[in-house]
Amino acid sequence: MAHEIDPKESNRAKAFALWMKAPNPMVTFFKTFDVTNLVRVSKKKCLKFNMLLDYCIGKAAVPIKEFYVLPVGDKLIQYDSIAVNTIVRNKTGEMSSCDILAAEDMETFNRDYLKFTKHAAENCTDRDLSSDSMVIGTSAIINTEIDGAVGMNSGIYNNPFMIWGKYKKKMFRYYLPVSFQFHHTQMDGAEAGRFLENLQNEMNLLK
């Protein structure tokens, strides 16, 4: 569920006043992750690499309370759950958007991921959970290596957003540069940094 809250009564009151009318309210961090364990688990269990990364993104965000509040239009919205978005190439060759609810259990997330991405691809439809969940957007440019990317800075699409390309192999380890964009009303650099550290930890702990 989602409902409007009074910014003045939230812990984002000062940020709301400072950043909601700012011409560029979005902040982008760049971080290179060690995804060696993610690659190993993907190959060992025959699981999609991007599914595993999306799963870890959801797990990394769930403990951080700032992820549950998002500026939408000129309002501050409180959510009860978090979802991770993935882009699917559908049967016409175009792109469909698919939101997957974050889950504690990897098997549950994988089942939902495969079920709903298949449905989106076959039916050329989007799965949108944004009315009930705070959605973390993602975009994987898997056919090329990139060092980072910056999304929209307009304040129209305010959801946190992550972009990555192909992972890189160096010696016996694998690395993935990722960009993380967020609205400054939603969180500060400290929370964004904690999320990125959480994400690395979740990938390291994956079995």
Secondary structure as the mmCIF struct_conf table of DSSP 4:
data_model
#
loop_
_struct_conf.conf_type_id
_struct_conf.id
_struct_conf.beg_label_comp_id
_struct_conf.beg_label_asym_id
_struct_conf.beg_label_seq_id
_struct_conf.end_label_comp_id
_struct_conf.end_label_asym_id
_struct_conf.end_label_seq_id
STRN STRN1 ALA A 2 ILE A 5
HELX_RH_3T_P HELX_RH_3T_P1 PRO A 7 GLU A 9
BEND BEND1 SER A 10 SER A 10
TURN_TY1_P TURN_TY1_P1 ASN A 11 ARG A 12
HELX_RH_AL_P HELX_RH_AL_P1 ALA A 13 TRP A 19
TURN_TY1_P TURN_TY1_P2 MET A 20 LYS A 21
BEND BEND2 PRO A 23 PRO A 23
STRN STRN2 MET A 26 ASP A 34
HELX_RH_AL_P HELX_RH_AL_P2 THR A 36 LYS A 45
TURN_TY1_P TURN_TY1_P3 CYS A 46 CYS A 46
HELX_RH_AL_P HELX_RH_AL_P3 PHE A 49 ALA A 61
TURN_TY1_P TURN_TY1_P4 VAL A 62 PRO A 63
HELX_RH_3T_P HELX_RH_3T_P2 LYS A 65 TYR A 68
STRN STRN3 VAL A 69 VAL A 72
TURN_TY1_P TURN_TY1_P5 GLY A 73 ASP A 74
STRN STRN4 LYS A 75 TYR A 79
BEND BEND3 ASP A 80 ASP A 80
STRN STRN5 SER A 81 ARG A 89
TURN_TY1_P TURN_TY1_P6 LYS A 91 THR A 92
BEND BEND4 GLY A 93 GLU A 94
STRN STRN6 MET A 95 LEU A 101
BEND BEND5 GLU A 104 ASP A 105
HELX_RH_AL_P HELX_RH_AL_P4 MET A 106 ASN A 123
TURN_TY1_P TURN_TY1_P7 CYS A 124 CYS A 124
STRN STRN7 ARG A 127 ARG A 127
TURN_TY1_P TURN_TY1_P8 SER A 130 ASP A 132
STRN STRN8 SER A 133 ALA A 140
TURN_TY1_P TURN_TY1_P9 ILE A 142 ASN A 143
BEND BEND6 THR A 144 THR A 144
BEND BEND7 ASP A 147 ASP A 147
BEND BEND8 SER A 154 TYR A 157
BEND BEND9 ASN A 159 ASN A 159
STRN STRN9 PHE A 161 TRP A 164
STRN STRN10 LYS A 168 LYS A 170
TURN_TY1_P TURN_TY1_P10 MET A 171 PHE A 172
STRN STRN11 ARG A 173 HIS A 183
TURN_TY1_P TURN_TY1_P11 HIS A 184 GLN A 186
HELX_RH_AL_P HELX_RH_AL_P5 GLY A 189 LEU A 205
#
